[in-house]
């Protein structure tokens, strides 16, 4: 292999693919990146056996081939070089790097030792706006569980129906659901559970990019592919193993009837919760008193060692007065994923699930359990 490539393109390929690389002592080959030539492109591939990242950059292919080298070493070295054209050339299993100011080589591995990367030939697929998928993942990703006994809720649940995609995450104390409306109806329904780390990589790598995202399905894998704008060719692919098991029937816990409905300013509510959190105890408890007669919400916390805090904010209230205790972190997490100026805060009962959702946006809801029911 011999290729001429700009430093910025080389750096992009390495920094993207090194994201999932740790220090694997049992399988040292996983600490490397596989670099191959493909038409006018360099293809960078990394894997941790759960996630695979592929990224293509333009380069002048003088001689085709492939090489496997330690990705973190190669990436750090390239970062130290000036912005200029770089020539990389394989010599056996090693890689020679030449520029105007530097000549060096990095010891590599036999490319045949690199893990086999799954293919998605003849797979079902759909096309959806990339920004919508990344935004949906961002709004739910922090609500997964770290439980080893219930792996199904450690991931993000995707449900594809005729006209919508629902993206859901829960840790059994709170739940977030984002609904994306599809422009073209699906011919077939799908559902799968994506590992939380894989979802995070999709966000980190793709969230700033524009365009349509292609999703390819197989029995135990999913592939996210963002095409290039200039030519009909993939720009980046992220594939992941899926979590086996049935996702809980989460819709059963979303209440449909409420004793109290509240609309209040999101920013004020969020700021008062943050202030109240300074005085909370080990359980992170904050009390929320909804006073329908006064038309206000009172937020209070008390700590024997620190003191106490009480604050109020005006609200539009329908229904009964009620006092409910929450883990303030759960309420704050929900509010941070809402961008509307006002939020609806609906309470089913003192010890039942409550809903926080943006006013005027029916695509997102956040369910949180009172602290008394934990």
Secondary structure, DSSP 8 states (H G I E B T S, - for coil): -EEEEEHHHHHHHHHHHGGG----SS-GGGGEEEEEEETTEEEEEEE-SSEEEEEEEE-EEEE--EEEEEHHHHHHHHHTS-SSEEEEEEETTEEEEE-SS-EEEE-EE-GGGS------TT-EEEEEEHHHHHHHHHHHGGG----SS-GGGGEEEEEE-SSEEEEEEE-SSEEEEEEEE-SS--SS-EEEEEEHHHHHHHHHHHTT--SEEEEEE-SSEEEEEEE-SSSSSEEEEEEEEB--S----GGGGS-S--SEEEEEEHHHHHHHHHHHHTT--TT-EEEEEEETTTTEEEEEEEETTTEEEEEEEE-EEEE--EEEEEEHHHHHHHHHT--SSEEEEEES-TTS-EEEEETT-TTEEEEE--GGG-
